């Protein structure tokens, strides 16, 4: 998928989406774990402890599986925990790697630049030096053309061409096309340039008005990087012309010269050739080729002592395109577009690529969230609307996470080590924590005679305020008998420690449920 939004913003948005969605899955999944366990308890079934872990992350899933040989939360919720944990890792890696900027083809607004206008010609031949020539050269795509921009003679080239110009088909009026004549001639390294030019002329591979460039040795006896080119017209003909170009394929002074010849004409496939021919007719072709000959070494070679580049044909075509474009633009880069032309040009824009796998992760994460919500709604409906709804209150609070299990441990410790009893009027033992905030008064320590096993105990000197907090009236000493930790005899006037009996409607539940 391609988006025009910046990749950085998209990655941020996708990370927020995955973090938020997975957080919701974990929160609702925790409620599912608790409600599923409560459902079984209300039906009178025993619940395995592995189902009481609540929602745990990947590491803890592995710990539970290793130590208990069971999935936390049961098979369905345990599998969902594994999937959610894997999604958290995979989604982050996928967003980092598979969401990125790339260069794409688009349209940009044109203000001013080098504009093709066949009706206005102010020079006898285009200038090879100056900013118009620089812009025309920049506009032509490079040899490898990695962005697949179109080479040619353009309707207009923006002033800031070196930034993002990349012509599309609509920008091109026409182009030069050069073909190899397949008539290579080989000359000895010692043969001079004049003799080579005469041979090419007599062989029909050059015209009489040929211009040549080359690099000579100190004694002017040998040369390398020899290039000759010529047109089929003179300066006075004022007609369209084509060009013959012969280039030395070898790059050293002592190498035999292999002269390859190209014939360059306008590509007949374009409808704009009529306008281009008007421009070519205005050019003094011989003078123009002489003026532009100095740049041929850069067109055909990588530098000193190098063979001809493999992009030589394409480079030659682009060089001729640039020369024609400079003449058509009247050697100025401050022209406005023609009235019958569009106000845009082809350019490279930064778009964002989102891999299909990332989109699949987005959809799959949403699917897991929806399934988890539906599962929770199903369990909640059963608890609130089914036959079990009247038995919800006595087991409202069950351990399902770290804090609730700490609270459970403190409660069970209080019930197992109760220092006194309340009369049958209340039927509830003192000192049992009713909410998690009361755990601040509890510690874990190792008591004497406990064989090194840590116990959960209330801080020494702390006195519980549970009776006041939960609305219990002070219990007169005459109604309560405190005894030692040993169980009382049944003949005593107190009741043994046991789970609280159901309370009257006007009484508040001691456990805070």
MIDRENFI-161104 format. One record per residue (C-alpha): x, y, z; chain; residue in one letter. Coordinates in steps of 0.1 Angstrom, whole numbers. Layout:
+-------+-------+-------+-----+------+
|     u |     v |     w | mol | type |
+-------+-------+-------+-----+------+
|     X |     Y |     Z |   A |    A |
...
+-------+-------+-------+-----+------+
//
This chain:
+-------+-------+-------+-----+------+
|     u |     v |     w | mol | type |
+-------+-------+-------+-----+------+
|     0 |     0 |     0 |   A |    X |
|    12 |    35 |    -9 |   A |    X |
|     5 |    65 |    13 |   A |    X |
|    14 |   102 |     9 |   A |    X |
|    17 |   105 |    47 |   A |    X |
|    52 |   108 |    60 |   A |    X |
|    66 |    74 |    71 |   A |    X |
|    77 |    87 |   105 |   A |    X |
|    41 |    97 |   113 |   A |    X |
|    27 |    65 |   100 |   A |    X |
|    51 |    44 |   121 |   A |    X |
|    42 |    64 |   152 |   A |    X |
|     5 |    60 |   144 |   A |    X |
|     8 |    23 |   139 |   A |    X |
|    28 |    18 |   171 |   A |    X |
|     2 |    37 |   190 |   A |    X |
|   -25 |    15 |   174 |   A |    X |
|    -7 |   -17 |   183 |   A |    X |
|     1 |    -6 |   218 |   A |    X |
|   -34 |     6 |   225 |   A |    X |
|   -51 |   -24 |   210 |   A |    X |
|   -29 |   -49 |   227 |   A |    X |
|   -34 |   -30 |   260 |   A |    X |
|   -72 |   -33 |   256 |   A |    X |
|   -68 |   -70 |   248 |   A |    X |
|   -49 |   -76 |   280 |   A |    X |
|   -74 |   -56 |   301 |   A |    X |
|  -104 |   -73 |   287 |   A |    X |
|   -86 |  -106 |   287 |   A |    X |
|   -79 |  -102 |   324 |   A |    X |
|  -117 |   -97 |   330 |   A |    X |
|  -123 |  -128 |   309 |   A |    X |
|  -100 |  -148 |   331 |   A |    X |
|  -117 |  -136 |   363 |   A |    X |
|  -153 |  -141 |   349 |   A |    X |
|  -146 |  -175 |   336 |   A |    X |
|  -132 |  -187 |   369 |   A |    X |
|  -162 |  -171 |   387 |   A |    X |
|  -186 |  -189 |   364 |   A |    X |
|  -172 |  -223 |   373 |   A |    X |
|  -172 |  -215 |   410 |   A |    X |
|  -208 |  -205 |   408 |   A |    X |
|  -216 |  -238 |   392 |   A |    X |
|  -200 |  -255 |   421 |   A |    X |
|  -169 |  -267 |   402 |   A |    X |
|  -133 |  -266 |   413 |   A |    X |
|  -110 |  -242 |   394 |   A |    X |
|   -74 |  -251 |   387 |   A |    X |
|   -49 |  -226 |   399 |   A |    X |
|   -34 |  -222 |   364 |   A |    X |
|   -67 |  -205 |   355 |   A |    X |
|   -64 |  -180 |   383 |   A |    X |
|   -32 |  -163 |   370 |   A |    X |
|   -51 |  -135 |   353 |   A |    X |
|   -36 |  -120 |   321 |   A |    X |
|     1 |  -125 |   319 |   A |    X |
|    28 |  -116 |   294 |   A |    X |
|    49 |  -138 |   273 |   A |    X |
|    76 |  -145 |   298 |   A |    X |
|    51 |  -154 |   325 |   A |    X |
|    32 |  -176 |   301 |   A |    X |
|    63 |  -196 |   295 |   A |    X |
|    70 |  -198 |   333 |   A |    X |
|    35 |  -211 |   340 |   A |    X |
|    37 |  -236 |   312 |   A |    X |
|    71 |  -248 |   324 |   A |    X |
|    62 |  -251 |   361 |   A |    X |
|    25 |  -261 |   360 |   A |    X |
|    26 |  -279 |   326 |   A |    X |
|    -6 |  -260 |   318 |   A |    X |
|   -16 |  -228 |   300 |   A |    X |
|   -24 |  -199 |   322 |   A |    X |
|   -61 |  -190 |   321 |   A |    X |
|   -70 |  -222 |   304 |   A |    X |
|   -64 |  -233 |   268 |   A |    X |
|   -84 |  -206 |   250 |   A |    X |
|   -73 |  -176 |   271 |   A |    X |
|   -37 |  -190 |   274 |   A |    X |
|   -35 |  -193 |   236 |   A |    X |
|   -47 |  -158 |   232 |   A |    X |
|   -20 |  -146 |   257 |   A |    X |
|     6 |  -162 |   236 |   A |    X |
|    -7 |  -147 |   204 |   A |    X |
|   -10 |  -112 |   219 |   A |    X |
|    26 |  -114 |   233 |   A |    X |
|    39 |  -125 |   199 |   A |    X |
|    20 |   -97 |   182 |   A |    X |
|    36 |   -71 |   205 |   A |    X |
|    70 |   -82 |   193 |   A |    X |
|    63 |   -89 |   156 |   A |    X |
|    42 |   -58 |   151 |   A |    X |
|    70 |   -35 |   164 |   A |    X |
|    96 |   -52 |   142 |   A |    X |
|    73 |   -51 |   112 |   A |    X |
|    65 |   -14 |   116 |   A |    X |
|   102 |    -6 |   120 |   A |    X |
|   113 |   -25 |    88 |   A |    X |
|    83 |   -26 |    65 |   A |    X |
|    70 |    10 |    67 |   A |    X |
|    94 |    34 |    49 |   A |    X |
|    98 |    63 |    25 |   A |    X |
|   106 |    57 |   -11 |   A |    X |
|   109 |    78 |   -43 |   A |    X |
|    78 |    78 |   -63 |   A |    X |
|    66 |    95 |   -95 |   A |    X |
|    43 |   125 |   -90 |   A |    X |
|    34 |   160 |  -102 |   A |    X |
|    49 |   193 |   -90 |   A |    X |
|    38 |   229 |   -97 |   A |    X |
|    58 |   248 |  -123 |   A |    X |
|    67 |   284 |  -117 |   A |    X |
|    95 |   294 |  -141 |   A |    X |
|   124 |   278 |  -159 |   A |    X |
|   136 |   267 |  -193 |   A |    X |
|   105 |   266 |  -215 |   A |    X |
|   104 |   251 |  -250 |   A |    X |
|    91 |   277 |  -275 |   A |    X |
|    96 |   271 |  -312 |   A |    X |
|    83 |   306 |  -321 |   A |    X |
|   111 |   326 |  -305 |   A |    X |
|   147 |   319 |  -314 |   A |    X |
|   172 |   346 |  -305 |   A |    X |
|   206 |   328 |  -310 |   A |    X |
|   223 |   312 |  -340 |   A |    X |
|   233 |   282 |  -320 |   A |    X |
|   228 |   272 |  -283 |   A |    X |
|   254 |   282 |  -258 |   A |    X |
|   272 |   252 |  -242 |   A |    X |
|   282 |   271 |  -211 |   A |    X |
|   258 |   289 |  -188 |   A |    X |
|   229 |   280 |  -164 |   A |    X |
|   205 |   270 |  -192 |   A |    X |
|   229 |   243 |  -203 |   A |    X |
|   234 |   232 |  -167 |   A |    X |
|   197 |   229 |  -162 |   A |    X |
|   191 |   211 |  -195 |   A |    X |
|   219 |   186 |  -186 |   A |    X |
|   206 |   180 |  -151 |   A |    X |
|   171 |   173 |  -164 |   A |    X |
|   183 |   143 |  -184 |   A |    X |
|   182 |   112 |  -163 |   A |    X |
|   215 |    96 |  -153 |   A |    X |
|   230 |    65 |  -171 |   A |    X |
|   214 |    39 |  -148 |   A |    X |
|   181 |    59 |  -145 |   A |    X |
|   171 |    42 |  -113 |   A |    X |
|   139 |    63 |  -110 |   A |    X |
|   128 |    55 |  -146 |   A |    X |
|   126 |    91 |  -156 |   A |    X |
|   120 |    99 |  -193 |   A |    X |
|   149 |   113 |  -213 |   A |    X |
|   141 |   137 |  -241 |   A |    X |
|   134 |   173 |  -252 |   A |    X |
|   110 |   187 |  -227 |   A |    X |
|    82 |   212 |  -228 |   A |    X |
|    96 |   229 |  -197 |   A |    X |
|   123 |   224 |  -171 |   A |    X |
|   119 |   240 |  -136 |   A |    X |
|   145 |   263 |  -123 |   A |    X |
|   152 |   239 |   -94 |   A |    X |
|   156 |   210 |  -117 |   A |    X |
|   183 |   193 |   -96 |   A |    X |
|   160 |   188 |   -67 |   A |    X |
|   132 |   165 |   -79 |   A |    X |
|   127 |   168 |  -117 |   A |    X |
|   117 |   135 |  -133 |   A |    X |
|    99 |   138 |  -166 |   A |    X |
|    69 |   117 |  -174 |   A |    X |
|    55 |   110 |  -209 |   A |    X |
|    35 |   142 |  -210 |   A |    X |
|    66 |   163 |  -204 |   A |    X |
|    85 |   150 |  -235 |   A |    X |
|    80 |   165 |  -269 |   A |    X |
|   105 |   143 |  -286 |   A |    X |
|   141 |   130 |  -284 |   A |    X |
|   172 |   122 |  -302 |   A |    X |
|   178 |    85 |  -310 |   A |    X |
|   213 |    72 |  -319 |   A |    X |
|   218 |    39 |  -336 |   A |    X |
|   251 |    19 |  -341 |   A |    X |
|   259 |    16 |  -377 |   A |    X |
|   279 |   -16 |  -369 |   A |    X |
|   308 |    -5 |  -391 |   A |    X |
|   336 |    -3 |  -366 |   A |    X |
|   370 |     6 |  -380 |   A |    X |
|   403 |    -3 |  -363 |   A |    X |
|   434 |    19 |  -365 |   A |    X |
|   469 |    15 |  -352 |   A |    X |
|   478 |    34 |  -321 |   A |    X |
|   504 |    54 |  -340 |   A |    X |
|   479 |    66 |  -367 |   A |    X |
|   473 |   103 |  -364 |   A |    X |
|   439 |   120 |  -361 |   A |    X |
|   439 |   135 |  -396 |   A |    X |
|   444 |   102 |  -413 |   A |    X |
|   417 |    86 |  -392 |   A |    X |
|   392 |   115 |  -401 |   A |    X |
|   400 |   111 |  -439 |   A |    X |
|   393 |    73 |  -436 |   A |    X |
|   360 |    78 |  -418 |   A |    X |
|   350 |   105 |  -444 |   A |    X |
|   359 |    82 |  -474 |   A |    X |
|   340 |    54 |  -458 |   A |    X |
|   308 |    74 |  -455 |   A |    X |
|   310 |    75 |  -417 |   A |    X |
|   315 |   113 |  -414 |   A |    X |
|   306 |   144 |  -432 |   A |    X |
|   331 |   169 |  -446 |   A |    X |
|   325 |   194 |  -418 |   A |    X |
|   335 |   171 |  -390 |   A |    X |
|   348 |   184 |  -357 |   A |    X |
|   371 |   163 |  -335 |   A |    X |
|   385 |   163 |  -300 |   A |    X |
|   411 |   140 |  -285 |   A |    X |
|   439 |   138 |  -259 |   A |    X |
|   474 |   139 |  -275 |   A |    X |
|   508 |   128 |  -261 |   A |    X |
|   536 |   153 |  -255 |   A |    X |
|   549 |   149 |  -291 |   A |    X |
|   515 |   152 |  -307 |   A |    X |
|   522 |   118 |  -324 |   A |    X |
|   495 |    97 |  -307 |   A |    X |
|   461 |   104 |  -292 |   A |    X |
|   434 |    88 |  -272 |   A |    X |
|   397 |    95 |  -264 |   A |    X |
|   393 |   105 |  -300 |   A |    X |
|   357 |   116 |  -310 |   A |    X |
|   345 |   131 |  -343 |   A |    X |
|   311 |   143 |  -351 |   A |    X |
|   295 |   162 |  -380 |   A |    X |
|   261 |   172 |  -394 |   A |    X |
|   246 |   167 |  -428 |   A |    X |
|   239 |   204 |  -432 |   A |    X |
|   259 |   237 |  -433 |   A |    X |
|   253 |   268 |  -413 |   A |    X |
|   234 |   284 |  -442 |   A |    X |
|   210 |   255 |  -449 |   A |    X |
|   185 |   264 |  -422 |   A |    X |
|   170 |   229 |  -423 |   A |    X |
|   167 |   201 |  -398 |   A |    X |
|   199 |   181 |  -395 |   A |    X |
|   211 |   147 |  -382 |   A |    X |
|   245 |   139 |  -368 |   A |    X |
|   272 |   112 |  -373 |   A |    X |
|   294 |   105 |  -343 |   A |    X |
|   326 |    83 |  -343 |   A |    X |
|   341 |    74 |  -309 |   A |    X |
|   373 |    56 |  -299 |   A |    X |
|   364 |    27 |  -277 |   A |    X |
|   399 |    23 |  -261 |   A |    X |
|   413 |    45 |  -235 |   A |    X |
|   451 |    44 |  -237 |   A |    X |
|   477 |    60 |  -260 |   A |    X |
|   493 |    27 |  -270 |   A |    X |
|   461 |     8 |  -277 |   A |    X |
|   447 |     3 |  -312 |   A |    X |
|   419 |    26 |  -319 |   A |    X |
|   385 |    10 |  -325 |   A |    X |
|   362 |    37 |  -340 |   A |    X |
|   325 |    30 |  -335 |   A |    X |
|   301 |    52 |  -354 |   A |    X |
|   265 |    63 |  -345 |   A |    X |
|   238 |    79 |  -366 |   A |    X |
|   217 |   103 |  -346 |   A |    X |
|   183 |   115 |  -357 |   A |    X |
|   150 |   125 |  -341 |   A |    X |
|   129 |    96 |  -329 |   A |    X |
|    99 |    94 |  -352 |   A |    X |
|    76 |    81 |  -325 |   A |    X |
|    68 |   115 |  -310 |   A |    X |
|    42 |   140 |  -322 |   A |    X |
|    63 |   170 |  -312 |   A |    X |
|    89 |   165 |  -339 |   A |    X |
|    74 |   192 |  -361 |   A |    X |
|    80 |   218 |  -334 |   A |    X |
|   115 |   204 |  -327 |   A |    X |
|   124 |   206 |  -364 |   A |    X |
|   116 |   243 |  -364 |   A |    X |
|   141 |   247 |  -336 |   A |    X |
|   167 |   225 |  -355 |   A |    X |
|   162 |   246 |  -386 |   A |    X |
|   171 |   277 |  -367 |   A |    X |
|   205 |   263 |  -355 |   A |    X |
|   237 |   268 |  -374 |   A |    X |
|   246 |   231 |  -371 |   A |    X |
|   283 |   233 |  -379 |   A |    X |
|   289 |   261 |  -354 |   A |    X |
|   268 |   244 |  -328 |   A |    X |
|   287 |   211 |  -330 |   A |    X |
|   320 |   229 |  -329 |   A |    X |
|   309 |   248 |  -298 |   A |    X |
|   296 |   217 |  -280 |   A |    X |
|   324 |   194 |  -290 |   A |    X |
|   345 |   201 |  -259 |   A |    X |
|   319 |   183 |  -238 |   A |    X |
|   321 |   150 |  -257 |   A |    X |
|   350 |   136 |  -236 |   A |    X |
|   327 |   137 |  -206 |   A |    X |
|   299 |   121 |  -226 |   A |    X |
|   318 |    90 |  -237 |   A |    X |
|   345 |    84 |  -210 |   A |    X |
|   348 |    81 |  -172 |   A |    X |
|   381 |   100 |  -171 |   A |    X |
|   417 |    97 |  -181 |   A |    X |
|   429 |    63 |  -194 |   A |    X |
|   395 |    48 |  -194 |   A |    X |
|   376 |    30 |  -221 |   A |    X |
|   344 |    43 |  -235 |   A |    X |
|   315 |    40 |  -210 |   A |    X |
|   288 |    14 |  -216 |   A |    X |
|   262 |    43 |  -214 |   A |    X |
|   278 |    61 |  -243 |   A |    X |
|   248 |    58 |  -267 |   A |    X |
|   223 |    70 |  -240 |   A |    X |
|   247 |    98 |  -229 |   A |    X |
|   251 |   109 |  -265 |   A |    X |
|   213 |   111 |  -270 |   A |    X |
|   209 |   131 |  -238 |   A |    X |
|   237 |   155 |  -248 |   A |    X |
|   219 |   163 |  -281 |   A |    X |
|   186 |   166 |  -262 |   A |    X |
|   202 |   192 |  -239 |   A |    X |
|   217 |   211 |  -268 |   A |    X |
|   183 |   213 |  -285 |   A |    X |
|   165 |   222 |  -253 |   A |    X |
|   189 |   252 |  -247 |   A |    X |
|   182 |   265 |  -282 |   A |    X |
|   144 |   260 |  -278 |   A |    X |
|   144 |   279 |  -245 |   A |    X |
|   162 |   309 |  -259 |   A |    X |
|   191 |   304 |  -234 |   A |    X |
|   170 |   317 |  -205 |   A |    X |
|   157 |   300 |  -173 |   A |    X |
|   132 |   326 |  -162 |   A |    X |
|   105 |   319 |  -187 |   A |    X |
|    69 |   312 |  -177 |   A |    X |
|    49 |   282 |  -191 |   A |    X |
|    31 |   286 |  -224 |   A |    X |
|    -7 |   293 |  -222 |   A |    X |
|   -16 |   260 |  -238 |   A |    X |
|     6 |   239 |  -215 |   A |    X |
|    -2 |   225 |  -180 |   A |    X |
|    12 |   241 |  -148 |   A |    X |
|    27 |   209 |  -135 |   A |    X |
|    57 |   187 |  -144 |   A |    X |
|    68 |   152 |  -136 |   A |    X |
|    88 |   149 |  -104 |   A |    X |
|   100 |   126 |   -76 |   A |    X |
|    79 |   128 |   -45 |   A |    X |
|    84 |   110 |   -12 |   A |    X |
|    57 |    85 |    -5 |   A |    X |
|    54 |    58 |    21 |   A |    X |
|    53 |    21 |    15 |   A |    X |
|    33 |     0 |    39 |   A |    X |
|    39 |   -37 |    33 |   A |    X |
|     8 |   -60 |    30 |   A |    X |
|    21 |   -80 |    60 |   A |    X |
|    18 |   -49 |    82 |   A |    X |
|   -18 |   -44 |    71 |   A |    X |
|   -25 |   -80 |    78 |   A |    X |
|   -12 |   -75 |   114 |   A |    X |
|   -34 |   -45 |   118 |   A |    X |
|   -65 |   -65 |   108 |   A |    X |
|   -55 |   -96 |   128 |   A |    X |
|   -49 |   -75 |   160 |   A |    X |
|   -83 |   -59 |   156 |   A |    X |
|   -98 |   -94 |   151 |   A |    X |
|   -83 |  -107 |   183 |   A |    X |
|   -97 |   -77 |   202 |   A |    X |
|  -132 |   -82 |   188 |   A |    X |
|  -131 |  -119 |   196 |   A |    X |
|  -119 |  -111 |   232 |   A |    X |
|  -147 |   -85 |   237 |   A |    X |
|  -174 |  -109 |   224 |   A |    X |
|  -161 |  -137 |   247 |   A |    X |
|  -162 |  -113 |   277 |   A |    X |
|  -198 |  -102 |   268 |   A |    X |
|  -209 |  -138 |   265 |   A |    X |
|  -195 |  -147 |   300 |   A |    X |
|  -208 |  -115 |   315 |   A |    X |
|  -243 |  -121 |   301 |   A |    X |
|  -243 |  -156 |   316 |   A |    X |
|  -233 |  -142 |   350 |   A |    X |
|  -258 |  -113 |   350 |   A |    X |
|  -288 |  -127 |   331 |   A |    X |
|  -286 |  -164 |   336 |   A |    X |
|  -296 |  -187 |   364 |   A |    X |
|  -264 |  -179 |   383 |   A |    X |
|  -271 |  -142 |   387 |   A |    X |
|  -285 |  -146 |   422 |   A |    X |
|  -253 |  -163 |   435 |   A |    X |
|  -228 |  -137 |   422 |   A |    X |
|  -224 |  -116 |   454 |   A |    X |
|  -209 |  -141 |   478 |   A |    X |
|  -179 |  -147 |   455 |   A |    X |
|  -175 |  -114 |   439 |   A |    X |
|  -139 |  -110 |   448 |   A |    X |
|  -116 |  -138 |   437 |   A |    X |
|   -78 |  -136 |   432 |   A |    X |
|   -69 |  -129 |   396 |   A |    X |
|   -37 |  -109 |   396 |   A |    X |
|    -7 |  -101 |   418 |   A |    X |
|   -24 |   -77 |   442 |   A |    X |
|   -55 |   -98 |   446 |   A |    X |
|   -34 |  -129 |   454 |   A |    X |
|   -15 |  -109 |   480 |   A |    X |
|   -49 |   -99 |   495 |   A |    X |
|   -60 |  -135 |   494 |   A |    X |
|   -29 |  -146 |   512 |   A |    X |
|   -35 |  -120 |   539 |   A |    X |
|   -71 |  -130 |   543 |   A |    X |
|   -63 |  -167 |   546 |   A |    X |
|   -36 |  -160 |   571 |   A |    X |
|   -61 |  -140 |   592 |   A |    X |
|   -87 |  -167 |   591 |   A |    X |
|   -62 |  -194 |   600 |   A |    X |
|   -46 |  -174 |   629 |   A |    X |
|   -76 |  -155 |   643 |   A |    X |
|   -68 |  -143 |   679 |   A |    X |
|  -104 |  -140 |   690 |   A |    X |
|  -140 |  -146 |   680 |   A |    X |
|  -171 |  -125 |   677 |   A |    X |
|  -204 |  -137 |   691 |   A |    X |
|  -230 |  -154 |   670 |   A |    X |
|  -248 |  -121 |   665 |   A |    X |
|  -222 |  -110 |   640 |   A |    X |
|  -205 |  -143 |   629 |   A |    X |
|  -174 |  -126 |   614 |   A |    X |
|  -138 |  -128 |   626 |   A |    X |
|  -118 |   -96 |   633 |   A |    X |
|   -86 |   -86 |   614 |   A |    X |
|   -93 |   -98 |   579 |   A |    X |
|   -83 |   -72 |   553 |   A |    X |
|  -112 |   -61 |   532 |   A |    X |
|   -94 |   -41 |   504 |   A |    X |
|   -60 |   -40 |   489 |   A |    X |
|   -51 |    -6 |   505 |   A |    X |
|   -50 |   -24 |   539 |   A |    X |
|   -21 |   -45 |   526 |   A |    X |
|     3 |   -17 |   536 |   A |    X |
|     0 |   -30 |   572 |   A |    X |
|    12 |   -65 |   562 |   A |    X |
|    47 |   -79 |   559 |   A |    X |
|    63 |  -111 |   548 |   A |    X |
|    87 |  -126 |   574 |   A |    X |
|   100 |  -159 |   587 |   A |    X |
|    86 |  -168 |   621 |   A |    X |
|   102 |  -190 |   647 |   A |    X |
|    92 |  -226 |   643 |   A |    X |
|    80 |  -222 |   607 |   A |    X |
|   109 |  -243 |   593 |   A |    X |
|   121 |  -213 |   573 |   A |    X |
|    89 |  -208 |   554 |   A |    X |
|    80 |  -171 |   550 |   A |    X |
|    46 |  -161 |   563 |   A |    X |
|    23 |  -131 |   556 |   A |    X |
|    17 |  -112 |   589 |   A |    X |
|     3 |   -79 |   601 |   A |    X |
|    28 |   -54 |   614 |   A |    X |
|    34 |   -56 |   651 |   A |    X |
|    15 |   -30 |   671 |   A |    X |
|    -9 |   -22 |   643 |   A |    X |
|   -45 |   -25 |   652 |   A |    X |
|   -72 |   -31 |   627 |   A |    X |
|   -99 |    -6 |   622 |   A |    X |
|  -121 |   -30 |   602 |   A |    X |
|  -149 |   -31 |   627 |   A |    X |
|  -152 |     7 |   625 |   A |    X |
|  -147 |     9 |   588 |   A |    X |
|  -173 |   -17 |   581 |   A |    X |
|  -199 |    -2 |   604 |   A |    X |
|  -196 |   -27 |   633 |   A |    X |
|  -206 |   -16 |   668 |   A |    X |
|  -180 |   -21 |   695 |   A |    X |
|  -184 |   -55 |   710 |   A |    X |
|  -187 |   -56 |   748 |   A |    X |
|  -161 |   -76 |   766 |   A |    X |
|  -189 |   -96 |   783 |   A |    X |
|  -200 |  -109 |   749 |   A |    X |
|  -166 |  -119 |   737 |   A |    X |
|  -141 |  -144 |   751 |   A |    X |
|  -105 |  -142 |   739 |   A |    X |
|   -87 |  -175 |   738 |   A |    X |
|   -54 |  -189 |   729 |   A |    X |
|   -46 |  -200 |   694 |   A |    X |
|   -57 |  -236 |   702 |   A |    X |
|   -93 |  -243 |   691 |   A |    X |
|  -118 |  -238 |   719 |   A |    X |
|  -138 |  -265 |   734 |   A |    X |
|  -173 |  -268 |   720 |   A |    X |
|  -187 |  -263 |   755 |   A |    X |
|  -173 |  -227 |   756 |   A |    X |
|  -196 |  -198 |   749 |   A |    X |
|  -179 |  -188 |   717 |   A |    X |
|  -181 |  -201 |   682 |   A |    X |
|  -152 |  -217 |   665 |   A |    X |
|  -136 |  -199 |   636 |   A |    X |
|  -155 |  -206 |   604 |   A |    X |
|  -164 |  -188 |   572 |   A |    X |
|  -189 |  -161 |   578 |   A |    X |
|  -226 |  -170 |   574 |   A |    X |
|  -248 |  -151 |   551 |   A |    X |
|  -257 |  -117 |   566 |   A |    X |
|  -290 |  -100 |   570 |   A |    X |
|  -301 |   -76 |   543 |   A |    X |
|  -294 |   -45 |   564 |   A |    X |
|  -258 |   -56 |   573 |   A |    X |
|  -227 |   -47 |   553 |   A |    X |
|  -206 |   -76 |   541 |   A |    X |
|  -175 |   -78 |   563 |   A |    X |
|  -153 |   -88 |   533 |   A |    X |
|  -160 |   -56 |   514 |   A |    X |
|  -175 |   -75 |   484 |   A |    X |
+-------+-------+-------+-----+------+
//
